[in-house]
């Protein structure tokens, strides 16, 4: 596949470091291979930021506006100038000048991440794209821990049939898909692992941090991750630094990393003395930057 115009459908509009970084990485890798690539700027109904009622929505916006700005700027040059703000808009009017449409990666096939709570979002299965016009490819499209019900299988099977190539990032996901699709599904690495340390460092931006610190990046179960980090910090005389926009410190934390965008996230990982995480992408970036780390598994 040479010199193709590629459009990427992925979860990129949330305030989520892994989502933004994997979207950037896949787009960059395609460019590095000679393609003209852009992230299709579909703004999904967000799972995050959460929908707060007035006046909490104003408080949330004001306290996170710098972080919003940094996230948007990080992907500004990677997304299409045109944006789509609803499923109906995508399904009824998409007719862009691409040769290939790619879905992936992150948890685009997990209904809990698609913006419709538990319902399946057809956009992430490329149902909006005319198969006669576009080649359809899935790269590392993840289901997370989700397994399709019999009714969901009936719905998604017709969309999967239009894909020219299918791949996911988990062996369990591959086995589940192959159990009802009757076709081959490849297992490939997450896009964040396709860029090396030097390429990531080009995107990093300096922030003020302690000289020696254990970096905490959590997905859930924050207290357990902090507890492990505190033990390591006390052993070596390090500080514990946590990604959070909260104005107060959690027990066991010495330093809050506030208003952090993806570029600042990269800097924090590069300069950490140790990483403690329970996140997939936290583990991926600890590996990318060759850090001592612990992945806390339930």
C-alpha positions as CSV (number, residue, x, y, z in Angstrom):
1,X,0.0,0.0,0.0
2,X,1.9,3.1,-1.3
3,X,1.0,6.8,-1.3
4,X,-2.6,6.3,-0.1
5,X,-4.9,8.9,1.4
6,X,-5.8,7.4,4.8
7,X,-8.5,8.6,7.2
8,X,-8.4,7.3,10.8
9,X,-11.4,6.8,13.0
10,X,-10.4,6.5,16.6
11,X,-11.2,7.8,20.1
12,X,-9.2,11.0,20.2
13,X,-11.5,13.8,21.5
14,X,-11.5,12.7,25.2
15,X,-9.2,14.1,27.9
16,X,-7.4,10.8,28.0
17,X,-3.6,10.5,27.5
18,X,-3.6,7.0,26.1
19,X,-6.3,7.9,23.6
20,X,-4.6,11.0,22.4
21,X,-1.1,9.4,22.2
22,X,-2.3,6.3,20.3
23,X,-4.2,8.4,17.8
24,X,-1.1,10.6,17.2
25,X,1.1,7.5,16.9
26,X,-0.9,5.7,14.3
27,X,-1.2,8.8,12.2
28,X,2.5,9.5,12.5
29,X,3.5,5.9,11.5
30,X,1.3,6.1,8.4
31,X,3.0,9.3,7.4
32,X,6.4,7.8,8.1
33,X,5.5,5.1,5.6
34,X,4.7,7.6,2.9
35,X,1.0,8.0,3.2
36,X,-1.1,11.1,3.4
37,X,-2.9,10.5,6.7
38,X,-5.3,12.4,8.9
39,X,-7.5,11.6,12.0
40,X,-11.1,12.1,11.0
41,X,-12.4,14.6,13.5
42,X,-15.5,12.8,14.7
43,X,-16.3,14.3,18.1
44,X,-18.2,11.5,19.8
45,X,-20.7,12.0,22.6
46,X,-18.0,11.9,25.4
47,X,-17.6,9.4,28.2
48,X,-15.1,11.9,29.4
49,X,-15.2,14.7,30.4
50,X,-18.3,13.7,32.4
51,X,-21.5,15.6,31.9
52,X,-22.0,17.8,34.9
53,X,-25.0,19.9,35.6
54,X,-24.9,23.6,36.2
55,X,-22.9,25.0,38.0
56,X,-20.5,22.0,38.3
57,X,-20.0,22.0,34.5
58,X,-18.7,25.6,34.7
59,X,-16.4,24.7,37.6
60,X,-15.1,21.7,35.7
61,X,-14.4,23.7,32.6
62,X,-12.6,26.5,34.4
63,X,-10.4,24.1,36.4
64,X,-9.5,22.1,33.3
65,X,-9.4,24.7,30.5
66,X,-5.6,24.7,30.3
67,X,-5.6,20.9,30.0
68,X,-8.3,21.1,27.3
69,X,-6.1,23.6,25.4
70,X,-3.0,21.4,25.6
71,X,-4.9,18.3,24.5
72,X,-6.5,20.1,21.5
73,X,-3.1,21.6,20.5
74,X,-1.4,18.3,20.6
75,X,-3.6,16.8,17.9
76,X,-4.4,20.0,16.0
77,X,-2.1,19.3,13.1
78,X,-3.2,15.6,12.9
79,X,-7.0,16.0,12.6
80,X,-9.1,17.0,9.6
81,X,-10.1,20.6,9.5
82,X,-13.7,19.5,9.0
83,X,-15.4,18.0,12.0
84,X,-18.4,15.8,12.5
85,X,-20.4,16.1,15.7
86,X,-23.0,13.4,15.5
87,X,-23.5,9.8,14.3
88,X,-26.3,10.9,12.0
89,X,-23.9,13.4,10.4
90,X,-21.3,10.7,9.8
91,X,-23.8,8.2,8.5
92,X,-25.6,10.5,6.2
93,X,-23.0,12.8,4.7
94,X,-19.5,11.3,4.9
95,X,-17.9,11.6,1.4
96,X,-14.3,12.6,1.9
97,X,-11.3,12.1,-0.4
98,X,-9.7,9.1,1.2
99,X,-8.6,5.8,-0.3
100,X,-8.5,3.9,3.0
101,X,-10.4,4.3,6.3
102,X,-8.7,2.8,9.3
103,X,-10.4,2.1,12.7
104,X,-8.1,1.8,15.7
105,X,-6.7,1.5,18.1
106,X,-7.6,1.8,21.8
107,X,-11.0,0.4,22.8
108,X,-13.0,1.5,19.7
109,X,-15.0,-1.7,19.7
110,X,-15.9,-1.6,23.4
111,X,-19.4,-0.2,23.6
112,X,-18.7,1.3,27.0
113,X,-16.1,3.6,25.3
114,X,-18.1,4.5,22.2
115,X,-20.0,7.4,23.7
116,X,-23.4,5.7,23.8
117,X,-23.0,4.0,27.3
118,X,-23.7,0.4,26.4
119,X,-25.0,0.7,22.9
120,X,-22.8,0.0,19.9
121,X,-21.6,3.1,18.0
122,X,-21.6,2.3,14.3
123,X,-19.0,4.9,13.5
124,X,-16.2,2.9,15.1
125,X,-17.0,-0.1,12.9
126,X,-16.8,2.2,9.8
127,X,-20.4,1.7,9.0
128,X,-20.5,5.2,7.6
129,X,-18.0,4.5,4.9
130,X,-19.2,3.1,1.5
131,X,-17.3,-0.1,0.9
132,X,-17.4,0.4,-2.8
133,X,-15.5,3.7,-2.4
134,X,-13.2,3.0,0.5
135,X,-10.9,0.2,1.6
136,X,-11.6,-0.6,5.2
137,X,-8.8,-1.7,7.6
138,X,-8.7,-2.3,11.4
139,X,-5.4,-1.7,13.2
140,X,-5.2,-2.9,16.8
141,X,-8.9,-2.1,17.2
142,X,-9.6,-3.3,20.8
143,X,-12.6,-4.6,22.6
144,X,-11.0,-4.3,26.0
145,X,-12.7,-6.8,28.2
146,X,-16.0,-6.6,26.4
147,X,-17.5,-9.7,24.7
148,X,-20.4,-9.3,22.3
149,X,-23.8,-10.7,23.1
150,X,-25.6,-12.8,20.5
151,X,-27.6,-9.8,19.5
152,X,-24.5,-7.6,19.3
153,X,-22.8,-10.2,17.1
154,X,-25.7,-10.1,14.7
155,X,-25.3,-6.3,14.5
156,X,-21.5,-6.0,14.1
157,X,-21.0,-9.0,11.9
158,X,-22.4,-7.2,8.8
159,X,-20.0,-4.3,9.4
160,X,-17.0,-6.6,10.0
161,X,-17.7,-8.4,6.7
162,X,-16.9,-5.1,4.8
163,X,-13.4,-4.9,6.3
164,X,-10.5,-5.8,4.0
165,X,-8.2,-6.5,7.0
166,X,-8.9,-7.1,10.6
167,X,-6.5,-6.8,13.6
168,X,-6.8,-6.3,17.3
169,X,-4.2,-5.8,20.1
170,X,-5.2,-8.6,22.3
171,X,-5.1,-12.4,21.8
172,X,-8.4,-12.8,23.7
173,X,-10.0,-10.3,21.4
174,X,-8.8,-12.1,18.3
175,X,-10.2,-15.4,19.7
176,X,-13.5,-13.9,20.5
177,X,-13.9,-12.3,17.0
178,X,-12.8,-15.4,15.2
179,X,-15.3,-17.4,17.1
180,X,-18.2,-15.8,15.3
181,X,-16.8,-14.1,12.2
182,X,-15.2,-17.1,10.5
183,X,-12.3,-15.1,9.3
184,X,-8.7,-14.4,10.3
185,X,-8.0,-11.6,12.8
186,X,-4.3,-10.6,13.4
187,X,-2.8,-9.6,16.7
188,X,-0.6,-6.5,16.4
189,X,1.0,-4.0,18.9
190,X,-0.6,-0.8,20.1
191,X,0.4,2.2,18.0
192,X,2.2,3.8,21.0
193,X,4.7,1.0,20.8
194,X,5.5,1.7,17.1
195,X,7.3,5.0,17.8
196,X,10.7,4.8,19.5
197,X,11.8,6.9,22.4
198,X,13.5,9.5,20.3
199,X,10.4,10.2,18.2
200,X,8.3,10.5,21.4
201,X,10.8,12.9,22.9
202,X,10.3,15.3,20.0
203,X,6.8,15.8,21.2
204,X,7.6,16.2,24.9
205,X,7.4,19.6,26.7
206,X,9.1,20.4,29.9
207,X,7.2,20.8,33.2
208,X,8.4,21.4,36.7
209,X,8.8,18.2,38.7
210,X,10.9,17.0,41.7
211,X,14.4,15.8,40.9
212,X,13.7,12.2,41.8
213,X,10.1,10.9,41.8
214,X,8.0,7.8,41.4
215,X,5.4,8.6,38.7
216,X,1.8,7.4,39.4
217,X,-0.5,7.0,36.4
218,X,-3.7,5.2,37.3
219,X,-6.8,4.1,35.4
220,X,-8.9,3.1,38.5
221,X,-8.2,1.9,42.0
222,X,-6.0,4.9,42.7
223,X,-5.3,4.2,46.3
224,X,-3.7,0.8,45.6
225,X,-1.4,2.3,43.0
226,X,-0.4,5.1,45.3
227,X,0.3,2.6,48.2
228,X,2.7,0.7,46.0
229,X,4.4,3.9,44.8
230,X,4.8,5.2,48.4
231,X,6.7,2.0,49.4
232,X,9.1,2.5,46.5
233,X,9.5,6.2,47.2
234,X,10.2,5.6,50.9
235,X,12.8,2.9,50.1
236,X,14.8,5.1,47.8
237,X,14.1,8.6,49.1
238,X,12.0,9.7,46.1
239,X,8.9,11.8,46.0
240,X,5.5,10.5,44.7
241,X,4.1,12.5,41.8
242,X,0.6,11.9,40.6
243,X,-1.3,13.1,37.5
244,X,-4.3,14.9,38.8
245,X,-6.1,18.2,38.6
246,X,-7.4,18.0,42.1
247,X,-6.4,21.1,44.3
248,X,-5.5,18.9,47.3
249,X,-3.0,16.0,47.7
250,X,-4.1,12.4,48.3
251,X,-2.6,10.5,51.1
252,X,0.8,9.2,50.1
253,X,1.3,11.8,47.3
254,X,3.9,14.5,47.5
255,X,3.4,16.3,44.2
256,X,0.3,16.8,42.0
257,X,1.0,17.1,38.3
258,X,-1.7,19.5,37.2
259,X,-3.0,20.8,33.8
260,X,-1.0,18.2,32.0
261,X,-1.4,17.6,28.3
262,X,0.0,14.7,26.2
263,X,3.3,16.5,25.6
264,X,3.8,17.1,29.4
265,X,2.8,13.5,30.0
266,X,5.7,12.4,27.9
267,X,8.1,14.6,29.7
268,X,6.9,13.2,33.1
269,X,7.5,9.7,31.9
270,X,10.9,10.4,30.4
271,X,12.2,12.0,33.6
272,X,10.7,9.6,36.2
273,X,12.9,7.6,38.4
274,X,10.3,4.9,38.7
275,X,6.7,4.3,37.3
276,X,3.8,2.7,39.0
277,X,0.7,2.2,37.0
278,X,-2.4,0.0,36.4
279,X,-3.0,1.4,32.9
280,X,-2.2,-0.3,29.6
281,X,-0.7,2.9,28.2
282,X,1.1,3.7,31.4
283,X,2.9,0.3,31.0
284,X,3.5,1.0,27.3
285,X,5.2,4.3,28.0
286,X,7.3,2.9,30.9
287,X,8.6,0.4,28.3
288,X,9.0,3.1,25.6
289,X,11.2,5.1,28.0
290,X,13.0,2.1,29.5
291,X,11.9,2.8,33.0
292,X,11.8,0.6,36.1
293,X,8.1,0.1,36.6
294,X,5.4,-1.9,38.4
295,X,2.1,-2.7,36.8
296,X,-0.5,-3.1,39.5
297,X,-2.9,-5.9,38.5
298,X,-6.1,-6.6,40.3
